[in-house]
Structure formats: C-alpha cells, structure tokens
Amino acid sequence: MATRTQFENSNDVGVFAKLTNAYCICALGGAENFYSVFEAELSDHIPVIKTSVAGTRLVGRLTVGNKNGLLLPNTTSDQELQHIRNCLPDEVVVQRIDERLSALGNCIVCNDYVALIHPDIDRETEEIVADVLGVEVFRQTVAGNVLVGSYAAFTNQGGLVHPKTSIEDLDELSSLLQIPLVAGTINRGSDVIGAGLVANDWTAFCGLDTTSTELSVIESVFKLRDAQPMNIVNDLRASLIDTMA
Amino acid sequence: MPKRKADAALKKKGEEEAEDAAKKQTAGGGDEDDSEDDDDYEGEGGSEEGGSDDSDGDSDEGEGDEGEDEDESSGSGDSEDSFPSASSDEAESEDDEDGEAYKEIDCAFEFFDPQDRDFHGLRALLGTYLDGAAFDLSGLCECVIAQSAVGTVVKSAEDDDPFALLTAFNTARGAAAGATWLAELKAYLTTSCPEPALREKLEKAWSGPGTGLLVSERLINCPPQLAPPLLHFLMEEIEGAATDPAYPEAERSEFAFTRYLHFTRVYSDPQEEEGEEEDGEEGEGDKGAGPGPSGSMGPPPPKKPKTTAGGGAAAGAGASKGKQQQQQPVIVYVRPEDEYLHQVCSWSYTFPVTSRPVAKGDLRPLRCVMCVEAGRVAEARAMMDLVVGNPMAGEEGPGAGGAAAAAPKQGQGKKQEAAAAGGRQAQGQGQGQEAAQAAGGNKGAAAAGPAGAKGKGKAAGGKAGGSGR
C-alpha cells in the first residue's frame, strides 16, 4: 500500500528516508509527522530509526542498503555510525566506506539481489558493495544519466525509472535486474524517482503531490496491492478517485 | 553578506548584464519549440532537483567563477529594451585586485509569465516562504501559475527553474482569496506580529477590498538590477488588468489595488545594535514596529563611527540602515525595492526567522511586513531607479501600460511569436490579442536581446568557466 507524505513541505521523501525490507532510516528534525507516518506503517515489522548522516538530514541520498547491509559515506561521524549500528539488527552489516562519490544513495541503487552503480565508482567500492550488500553489481546508466540512484527505484518485486528511459534501455535493465520495470514520474511530474519515492516489498512512500495515476502505477509495478489481503478493486478505485474523498 | 562584496558584486553585475549576446546569432528559436502540449507530467527536462537552482544561482552570481567572455556590448538595435543595466558596457573582464572572487561572468535573465512547467521550480523557490512552517505550497504554486494576468518569473532560459518571482494577489477576492495557503500565511503573519495594534491594522488591511499581497521571492544574492524590471512588469500588469476593457468588471476590480502588503526578507546587523546602546539617540521616523506610521522621507541621519554597514547611496542595493531607536534593529536590505518601499510605507513590522541557526556575528535574518499605499509605490520605484538603474525606463505611461499589460495573453500556440519577441509566453486567455502581439514585443523585449542567444548565454557562462584559468 503506498502512502503519501511530506517532509517539511518537501515532497522528496527519498531524500530524507531510506527504506529496506529489514529497517527504515528517517531524518532528524522536521515535524514529527514524517517519522510517525513511517512508524505507523512499519514499526510492527521492522525497526524505524531516526538519525542524521554526516550531520545532515539527507539520509536517503547519502546511504545505500538492503536487508543484508548498509553503507555509509566517509563523512559519517563516529557517533552516527555507532548509533546506527546499535539500532539496526545484528544481521545487518553497517559499514562506512571511503569513496570519492560520497552521495551513495545517488550513485548506487539496489534491492536484495542486484545493484546498479554509477559508472565512475571505484573498483574497491564495487567490491565492498557486492560483499556487504550481498548483491550482483552492474555499472549502468539510466536514461543516459549516471546517477542511477536518483533516477531509479526498485525493490525485489519491480522498479520505476526515469520517464525518458527508452524501450531498449528498459528491456536491458529489466533483464539485468530480472524484475519488471516501468518508466514513469513521481510527485506530479518530477523525474527524480529515487529522491521522490521510497519502497520495499510491501509498502511505499511518496510525496503529497503524487497524482492518483502515478500512485496506481507505483502500486502496480511494486506489486503492493498483492501484498495486502485487500480487495484489489477497492484499492484501485480508492487510488483513482481519492481527490473526491 | 559582507557589504564590500555586495558593492563590488553590484558594480560587476552592471557589466555582466550586457549579456545579450544577441549579437551572436543562434537558432534560439529551437528552444521555444520544445514542449508544451499540455503534457503536464513531463518532467522538467534540464534541471532536476531544486538543488540546481542553487548552483545556477551561484554560478550566475559569479561567486568565484571566471568570466572570460568579452562583453560584446549591447549595441544591438533594441538596446533600451534589452536587459543590460544602465552602466556603460566596457568589455571588461579583468580581475579585481582581490582576484578570483570578483571575476565576471555574463548572464542573461529573462522574464516570463509563470507557467505550468515552472511548478517544481516554484516549489523549490517558495519552499521556505513561511520559514519552515508547513503550508499548502503546491496550492500557492498553482495559484501563481493560474493567475496569468499578473505575475512574473525570472529565469535564465525558458527551461530553467525560476530565480525570482514577483506577483500580487487580492487578499479578499478572486481565486486566491479562499485558498488554504493564504489563510495559513495570514495566520503566520498575525501570530508573528509583535504588537496588537499592528495586528489590527494587518487584519483590516487584509480583509479590506483592494489590498494586494505581493508574493516576492528571490534566490539569495540575485543581482539588484532585477528589481526595477520586475516591479515595472508587475505594476504594468496590474494596471492593465484593472483597466483592460476586455476583462469583465468583476475581474478588473480584483486588481484595482489601493494598497499593497509586502512580505519580504531583510537582515539585521547585530554589531550595529551593540554599538547602539550607548547613544540615547531617538530615531526620527522609526522604521520598525512603531504604532505610528513609520517611514521617513529624509536620508538616514549620519551614523556613529562604529557603523559597518555604511550608507551606500551609490551602492544601492547594498547594505543600508534603518533609523535608530534603542530597540529597533538596524535593517540591512538585500532587495533594493525593500528599502524604498519601507521608506514610503504606512506601517510595518519585522520579526526574526527562527528556523535556521545563525552564526554569531552574522547578519540575522528577519521577515518584514509592510503596507504601502498604492499611490506611493511610484515614489519608491523612482528612488530605486535612481540608484539601481532601470533598463525599462521610458516605457512607462498609461497608454503603454495598458497595451503592454495585455502582453502576456498570448496563447501557448503563439510560441513562435513569443520566441521572436523574446520568449515571453503566457497561458492563453485569448484576450486582447491584438495589443498582445504588439506589446508582446514590449514585455518580452527585455529578453529580446538574449532571445536568440538564450542557449548561447548559458553556453557563454559555461565556456567562461571552462576556458578560464
């Protein structure tokens, strides 16, 4: 089930949060609304933690992770690293890496099995990613953009990519990742998918401005409706005519 | 914002502005064609997150950028219409003695009606309009875009995100009057108001007919030369909307403003305040939250030697001070029109911005609310034009105003026309089109210079960076 929310007037939920199948990280500050929306949906299943990374609120764009591990940029402070390690389950390996491209969330996108990385990432980092996150790594671009983490978001079930991705690229990525992919927008026409949306296998969060059409695309490609024991028709109807509600 | 840098920057901007490398012919028309078929969900193409605004703004303001391009002087035909500032166009791109910080780059600024494509850019620009408080930002952006009659955004190219916005809404009637964001704004202003007497005045002004709320937002460090044309267009459009017989009476009266509420950003200089305490100087004509009408006519009295923010008459938009009363902050204006509007306003108050931490010794951000009678705006503009220079001067006049104000009413289909005139488009309402064609040149003409070279302008800036040392 996809939920709309905002972080202090910003629709870019993916900047201020990182969501995986095993944990969720939210940014500090802002109204408690943001954190409580995540908590309400997720805390029964996975830990939801609040932290800053490198003293900033941009936790979604600076970190990358999946159920196996979490990678933090070298600008993360020791206190933050310790705090995150304490809060996350032991199975999740938390590691701080030294990489020139420190906005890991913009340069790397992954699910529990596969990752796409920025073509200029170090070999060493690529190995750490493969190791810590337990994924197969591919150097790719999305719609000609090297910031794969900004322009694509995917889970184990499906993915959403930049609206201008060509059919050939879509097919290629889809076969690499072995999941269905759709090219679309988020937050009323924004093409920065990774910043606008966070998703895991059973839920997703996007900005308040997301239109019902965009929301129904998200729910269908990430297979969120099937994850709920709800009547599919009801869901579909709700997301399409919610402006009248 | 250190004053000296602002002064020097101002001087350089004067030279920078002559960027209409319109002399360089490019197939600039190509730019206009792309897009727009009501494909509302088409992403913003070029610039993605709002972050790019900042970087654009930064590079354009020449902070540490190198400007190698010669200033191809604005000798082209429409020089009085094109945007370069009033200062002379020396082909100067040498270093200041301070080196990197004062290199010039050339930039072109173009003025457009707000359009749907600007939605995300406007969201980024207006995100902190209520200083971090949550409000219906999307609603505000939609109102700005929907009001095609009045409102201007400044961009460096049509596809870019806006740097600056100036528009006006009637607080009591019209589409914006019932909007959630307007109510939230009013609540914010009311609760932040330090004095009950002023609160009453605000309430009265807000609910009275004929009050225009000015929504004005600019990237930090926008050149002051943007202000006179912005105000020029605004006043022209307001006058046009209020008098154009093509509009129904009800719509026209929506824009018959008798007073303006201006909500803007200023700064206070904490060092000034400390220096203040020992002089029991009574300020004449408080500029702050006094219950009486504030605003003085004369120049600020001579300052104590501790003054750091010296009166920059020549600097214009640089730091300037308000009157000194014991408890009044020394106000530093970052937008040129604020200083002069404040001088002619009927009442005003300031309150501090608490949403972000400020380093000790830095200028403290404040918000300022002022009410200006419509009749006095021209006075303020005249004062500002003297200091900052107005490339649009000479196009004023009721006749020109009326015709030109209908300018934006070109339909989107008429893009080519707008392209020729300088890339000024509007969401069509199909009214006053004949005047529009003629006047389209007028308003758009500010961009006429760089129109053919919009892409070039950016390229020039980029090249400058690249080919620099």
Chai-1 contact restraints between the chains, C-beta under 6 A:
chainA,res_idxA,chainB,res_idxB,connection_type,confidence,min_distance_angstrom,max_distance_angstrom,comment,restraint_id
A,N9,B,G127,contact,1.0,0.0,6.0,A-B,restraint_1
A,N9,B,A134,contact,1.0,0.0,6.0,A-B,restraint_2
A,N9,B,L137,contact,1.0,0.0,6.0,A-B,restraint_3
A,P163,B,G43,contact,1.0,0.0,6.0,A-B,restraint_4
A,T185,B,Y41,contact,1.0,0.0,6.0,A-B,restraint_5
A,T185,B,G43,contact,1.0,0.0,6.0,A-B,restraint_6
A,G189,B,Y41,contact,1.0,0.0,6.0,A-B,restraint_7
A,G189,B,G43,contact,1.0,0.0,6.0,A-B,restraint_8
A,S190,B,H120,contact,1.0,0.0,6.0,A-B,restraint_9
A,D191,B,G43,contact,1.0,0.0,6.0,A-B,restraint_10
A,V192,B,E48,contact,1.0,0.0,6.0,A-B,restraint_11
A,V192,B,E49,contact,1.0,0.0,6.0,A-B,restraint_12
A,D209,B,S138,contact,1.0,0.0,6.0,A-B,restraint_13
